[in-house]
Each structure stands twice: as structure tokens, then as C-alpha cells.
Amino acid sequence: MKMRRLAILVAATLGVGSATAFAATLNVGSWHVWTGSQTLTKATCTLTGSASTTDTFVDESRTGANDTVKTMSVQPNTGARQWTFIRFDLSSCSIPTSGGADTATLKLVVKTVPTGGRTLTVTPVLTTWAGATIDWIPAQALSYGATTTTFPTGTTNGATLSIPVTIDIDALIKSATANYGWRIADGGTPATGDTTLFNSSEATSAAARPQLVINYEK
């Protein structure tokens, strides 16, 4: 009987010791996780106007770049298709590659909406182009990525359209690769009055020019 009580006492003592050792190990592990965290700084960079923007549109029915005009066109008509191209210079934002985009929004002011509204497609361009020389034929030879997003034009002239492009900007920041901007096109069925007209970086009013707003971490 005494031997049995002794055995129980020894087992209980060992159990307490094991629990204490486990708790100590758990506390050490938790301390290491806590010290590995860090606070990220939030910042915003807004690019707007002709100084940071290259934009133009190409027209299947004619040759010649349109980078000095005040508007850019998009339309789906076969034989007269029009694509808008836009690129921003991100270098002035000085975003480190260790950071990343929380949100990135392309803002375009639609000067003239198409009848009934349209849905347009935003696609990243993967090879270089120059606003002063690109036209329809060279535009066919460019490389394009997967569609970033689609957006509705709405039916209100002068409205500012906010287009999410976070996935593209975040990838550009983290990879530090060259930025060739986007193509905006209309792949829908042609219809009467289907042309969308955007204000370009040459617009008289600075408020009407394209803008890219990046909220990021560094």
C-alpha cells in the first residue's frame, strides 16, 4: 500500500514537471513569433497630367499616332476599331520593391459616353510602345497579358470612372520590371453610337486628365 502511494506521488510530480516544461517551451515559441512582426508604413502616390503620363489611341481605319490630341477613342466596329493606350511613369513614386500596392486605381474622365453604355476591357501591355509612333499595325505586334478587369462606361458624360488595377501595379512594384501600361478596348458587338471618348493627358483642364492613385506599403 505504501509502495502504491509512493508511485502515485512520483507520477504526479513528473506530470507537473512535464506541464511546466511544456508551458515554458510554449512561451518561448510565442515570444519568437511576437518579435518577428513589424509595422509597415502606409503611403499614397498620385500620378496625373502629361508629365507622368503617355497616352494615345490607334485607329484601324487610318495610320498615324494620336498622342497630342485631347481625347482618346475606343470602339469595336470591324475595319474601324479603336484602342486606347495609357502608361504612367512610376519612378517618381519611389516605391521600394519590398513594399506592395494595397490598392491602385486608374481614373479616366469619359468625355462622351456611347449610346446605352458599353463594357470595356483593360489589358496590360508587355512590350514597349511609343505614343509618338504607334498606330494600328504596330499595335497588333505588341505582346499583351491576361485581362486585368472590365468596367462599364456608364451613361453620363463627364463622369470619372475608377478602374481597379491593383494586381498589375503590385506585380510591377515587387518585380521592378518595366512598365508598359494598358490597352483599353471594346470587344462587344458593334452598335450604333458605340464610341467611347476619354479625355487624354493633353486635356485643357488638369482635373479631366487621366490619373493613377496608388496606396502602398513600404
C-alpha positions as CSV (number, residue, x, y, z in Angstrom):
1,M,0.0,0.0,0.0
2,K,2.8,2.4,0.8
3,M,4.6,1.5,-2.4
4,R,1.5,2.2,-4.4
5,R,1.1,5.7,-2.7
6,L,4.8,6.4,-3.5
7,A,4.3,5.5,-7.1
8,I,1.3,7.8,-7.4
9,L,3.2,10.6,-5.8
10,V,6.2,10.2,-8.2
11,A,3.9,10.1,-11.2
12,A,2.1,13.3,-10.1
13,T,5.4,15.1,-9.6
14,L,6.6,14.1,-13.0
15,G,3.3,15.2,-14.6
16,V,3.7,18.7,-13.0
17,G,7.2,18.9,-14.2
18,S,6.3,18.0,-17.8
19,A,3.5,20.5,-17.8
20,T,5.8,23.2,-16.6
21,A,8.4,22.3,-19.2
22,F,5.7,22.3,-21.9
23,A,4.5,25.7,-20.8
24,A,8.0,27.1,-20.8
25,T,8.5,25.8,-24.4
26,L,5.2,27.3,-25.5
27,N,6.1,30.7,-24.0
28,V,9.4,30.8,-25.8
29,G,7.8,29.9,-29.1
30,S,5.2,32.6,-28.7
31,W,7.9,35.2,-27.8
32,H,9.7,34.4,-31.1
33,V,6.6,34.9,-33.2
34,W,5.8,38.2,-31.5
35,T,9.3,39.6,-32.0
36,G,9.2,38.7,-35.7
37,S,6.4,41.1,-36.5
38,Q,6.9,44.6,-37.8
39,T,4.9,47.8,-38.6
40,L,4.5,48.8,-42.2
41,T,4.3,52.4,-43.3
42,K,1.3,53.4,-45.5
43,A,1.7,56.0,-48.2
44,T,-0.1,57.3,-51.3
45,C,1.3,58.3,-54.7
46,T,-0.9,60.1,-57.2
47,L,0.2,60.5,-60.8
48,T,-1.7,62.8,-63.1
49,G,-1.3,65.1,-66.1
50,S,1.0,64.9,-69.1
51,A,4.3,65.0,-67.2
52,S,3.8,61.5,-65.8
53,T,1.5,60.0,-68.5
54,T,1.9,58.7,-72.0
55,D,-1.4,58.1,-73.8
56,T,-2.8,57.8,-77.3
57,F,-5.2,55.8,-79.3
58,V,-4.9,53.8,-82.5
59,D,-7.5,53.5,-85.3
60,E,-7.8,50.6,-87.7
61,S,-9.1,52.8,-90.5
62,R,-6.2,55.2,-90.5
63,T,-2.5,55.3,-89.8
64,G,-0.6,57.7,-87.6
65,A,-0.3,58.1,-83.8
66,N,-2.7,60.3,-81.9
67,D,-0.7,61.2,-78.8
68,T,-1.1,65.0,-79.0
69,V,-4.9,65.1,-79.2
70,K,-7.1,66.0,-76.2
71,T,-9.3,62.9,-76.4
72,M,-8.8,59.1,-76.9
73,S,-11.3,56.8,-78.6
74,V,-12.4,53.2,-78.1
75,Q,-14.8,51.4,-80.4
76,P,-15.5,47.9,-81.7
77,N,-16.5,48.4,-85.3
78,T,-14.8,45.9,-87.7
79,G,-12.5,47.8,-90.0
80,A,-12.6,50.9,-87.8
81,R,-11.7,49.5,-84.3
82,Q,-10.1,51.9,-81.9
83,W,-7.9,51.1,-78.9
84,T,-6.7,53.5,-76.2
85,F,-3.2,53.0,-74.7
86,I,-2.1,54.6,-71.4
87,R,1.1,54.3,-69.4
88,F,2.3,56.1,-66.2
89,D,5.8,56.7,-65.1
90,L,6.0,55.1,-61.6
91,S,9.6,56.2,-60.9
92,S,8.6,59.4,-59.2
93,C,6.7,57.5,-56.5
94,S,9.9,55.9,-55.3
95,I,8.1,52.8,-54.0
96,P,10.6,50.1,-52.8
97,T,10.4,46.6,-54.1
98,S,9.9,45.4,-50.5
99,G,6.6,47.2,-50.5
100,G,3.4,46.5,-52.3
101,A,0.2,48.1,-53.5
102,D,-2.8,47.9,-51.2
103,T,-4.9,49.5,-53.9
104,A,-4.2,51.0,-57.3
105,T,-6.9,52.9,-59.2
106,L,-6.8,54.1,-62.8
107,K,-9.1,57.1,-63.1
108,L,-10.4,58.2,-66.5
109,V,-12.9,61.0,-67.3
110,V,-15.2,60.0,-70.1
111,K,-15.9,63.0,-72.3
112,T,-18.6,61.3,-74.4
113,V,-20.3,58.1,-73.4
114,P,-21.6,55.6,-76.0
115,T,-25.3,55.2,-76.5
116,G,-26.7,53.0,-73.8
117,G,-23.2,52.4,-72.3
118,R,-20.6,49.8,-73.0
119,T,-18.3,47.4,-71.2
120,L,-14.6,47.9,-71.9
121,T,-11.6,45.7,-71.3
122,V,-8.3,46.6,-69.6
123,T,-5.3,44.5,-70.7
124,P,-1.7,45.0,-69.6
125,V,0.8,45.7,-72.4
126,L,4.0,43.6,-72.0
127,T,6.2,45.1,-74.7
128,T,7.3,48.7,-75.3
129,W,5.5,51.3,-77.4
130,A,5.9,55.0,-78.1
131,G,3.0,57.4,-78.1
132,A,4.5,59.4,-80.9
133,T,4.8,56.5,-83.4
134,I,2.4,53.7,-82.5
135,D,-0.6,53.1,-84.8
136,W,-2.9,50.2,-85.6
137,I,-0.4,47.9,-87.3
138,P,2.4,48.1,-84.7
139,A,-0.3,47.7,-82.0
140,Q,-1.0,44.2,-83.4
141,A,2.6,43.2,-82.9
142,L,2.7,44.1,-79.2
143,S,2.5,41.4,-76.5
144,Y,-0.4,41.5,-74.1
145,G,-1.1,39.9,-70.7
146,A,-4.3,38.4,-69.4
147,T,-7.3,40.8,-68.9
148,T,-6.9,42.8,-65.8
149,T,-10.5,43.9,-65.5
150,T,-13.6,45.1,-67.3
151,F,-15.6,48.2,-66.5
152,P,-18.8,49.9,-67.6
153,T,-18.6,53.3,-69.3
154,G,-21.9,54.4,-67.7
155,T,-24.2,56.8,-69.5
156,T,-23.1,60.2,-68.0
157,N,-20.8,62.5,-70.0
158,G,-18.0,64.0,-67.9
159,A,-18.1,61.2,-65.2
160,T,-14.9,60.0,-63.6
161,L,-14.5,56.2,-63.9
162,S,-12.5,54.4,-61.3
163,I,-10.9,51.2,-62.6
164,P,-9.1,48.8,-60.2
165,V,-5.6,47.8,-61.4
166,T,-4.0,46.8,-58.1
167,I,-2.9,43.3,-59.4
168,D,-0.8,44.9,-62.1
169,I,0.8,47.7,-60.1
170,D,1.6,45.3,-57.2
171,A,3.4,43.0,-59.6
172,L,5.3,45.9,-61.1
173,I,6.4,47.1,-57.7
174,K,7.6,43.7,-56.4
175,S,9.3,42.6,-59.6
176,A,10.8,46.0,-60.5
177,T,10.1,45.2,-64.2
178,A,9.4,47.7,-66.9
179,N,6.0,49.3,-67.1
180,Y,4.3,49.4,-70.4
181,G,0.8,50.4,-69.2
182,W,-2.5,49.1,-70.5
183,R,-4.7,48.8,-73.6
184,I,-8.4,49.7,-73.3
185,A,-10.6,48.0,-75.9
186,D,-14.2,47.2,-76.6
187,G,-14.7,43.6,-77.6
188,G,-18.5,43.7,-77.6
189,T,-20.9,43.6,-80.5
190,P,-20.8,46.8,-82.7
191,A,-23.9,49.0,-82.4
192,T,-25.0,52.5,-83.4
193,G,-23.2,55.1,-81.3
194,D,-20.8,52.7,-79.7
195,T,-17.7,55.0,-79.5
196,T,-16.4,55.9,-76.0
197,L,-14.3,59.1,-75.9
198,F,-11.9,59.7,-72.9
199,N,-10.1,62.9,-72.0
200,S,-6.3,62.5,-72.6
201,S,-3.3,63.9,-70.7
202,E,-3.5,66.8,-73.2
203,A,-6.9,67.9,-71.9
204,T,-7.1,71.6,-71.2
205,S,-8.4,71.0,-67.7
206,A,-5.9,69.2,-65.4
207,A,-8.9,67.7,-63.5
208,A,-10.0,66.0,-66.6
209,R,-6.7,64.2,-67.3
210,P,-6.0,60.5,-66.6
211,Q,-4.8,59.7,-63.1
212,L,-3.3,56.8,-61.2
213,V,-3.7,56.6,-57.5
214,I,-1.5,54.1,-55.6
215,N,-2.0,53.3,-51.9
216,Y,1.0,51.2,-50.9
217,E,3.2,49.8,-48.0
218,K,6.9,50.5,-47.5
